[in-house]
Amino acid sequence: MTQVRTARFGLGQIVRHREQAFSGVIVDVDPTYSGPLALTRPVQADQPFYRVFAVGPEGGFIVYAAENVLEHDPEVEPLSRADEAQWFSVDAMGRHAPRSQRLQ
């Protein structure tokens, strides 16, 4: 029997990484691991994986992270419409992507 998992986080939700010092916003969700086959460390591939747009001292960057290393970040306020427009392209369905990427 196939187990159906529901993603814990949704597009546009602010999360923080449990092991690394960054917070960011969810911009994409994969139902299971879809990254490169050559991994530097073992990963539990049968869980949702997220592309998280994080902002650091050098600017924005994308992180591909497993659900089990992310948690909701209650200390960060949701993005305002002005911030959203500055950092993201948002389509009519509410999907977010970094401004440098086009939504299809």
C-alpha positions in Angstrom: 0.0 0.0 0.0 1.3 3.5 -0.9 1.4 6.0 1.9 0.1 9.4 1.0 1.8 12.3 2.8 0.5 15.8 3.0 3.0 18.6 3.0 3.1 20.4 6.4 4.1 23.8 4.9 2.5 25.7 2.1 3.7 28.2 -0.5 4.5 31.6 1.0 4.8 30.3 4.6 7.7 31.5 6.7 9.9 28.7 8.1 13.3 28.3 9.8 15.9 25.6 9.5 16.4 23.7 12.7 20.1 23.0 12.1 21.3 26.1 10.2 20.8 29.8 11.0 18.3 31.0 8.4 14.7 31.7 7.9 12.9 31.9 4.6 9.7 31.6 2.7 8.5 28.4 0.9 8.5 28.9 -2.8 8.1 25.3 -4.1 7.2 21.9 -2.8 8.1 18.4 -4.0 6.2 15.4 -2.6 9.5 13.4 -2.3 13.2 14.2 -2.9 13.9 15.4 -6.4 17.5 16.6 -6.0 20.7 15.3 -7.5 21.5 11.6 -7.0 25.0 12.2 -5.6 24.3 13.2 -2.0 27.0 14.2 0.5 24.9 12.8 3.4 22.1 10.3 3.7 18.6 11.7 3.4 15.1 10.4 4.1 13.8 10.8 0.5 10.2 9.8 1.1 9.1 13.0 2.7 8.2 16.4 1.2 11.1 18.6 0.2 10.9 22.4 -0.1 12.6 25.1 -2.0 13.1 27.9 0.5 14.0 31.4 -0.5 16.2 32.7 2.4 17.8 36.1 2.8 21.3 36.4 4.2 24.0 39.1 4.5 25.0 38.6 0.9 21.4 38.6 -0.5 18.9 36.0 -1.3 19.5 32.3 -1.9 17.5 29.1 -2.5 17.8 26.1 -0.2 16.4 22.6 -0.9 15.4 21.2 2.5 13.6 18.2 3.9 10.4 18.7 5.8 11.9 17.2 9.0 14.5 20.0 9.3 12.1 22.8 8.9 9.7 24.4 11.4 7.3 27.3 11.4 9.0 30.5 12.5 6.5 32.4 14.7 9.1 35.1 15.4 9.0 36.4 11.8 6.1 38.4 10.6 4.5 37.4 7.3 5.6 39.4 4.3 3.8 42.6 3.5 2.4 43.1 0.0 5.2 45.6 -0.7 7.9 43.1 0.5 6.3 40.4 -1.5 6.3 42.5 -4.6 10.0 43.4 -4.0 11.2 39.9 -3.6 8.8 37.6 -5.5 6.8 37.1 -8.7 3.3 36.0 -7.6 0.9 34.5 -10.1 -2.9 34.6 -10.1 -3.0 31.3 -8.2 -0.8 32.7 -5.4 2.4 30.8 -6.3 5.6 32.5 -5.4 9.0 32.5 -7.1 12.1 34.7 -6.6 11.9 37.8 -8.9 14.8 36.3 -11.0 12.6 33.3 -11.9 9.5 33.4 -14.1 6.4 31.5 -13.1 5.0 29.3 -15.9 
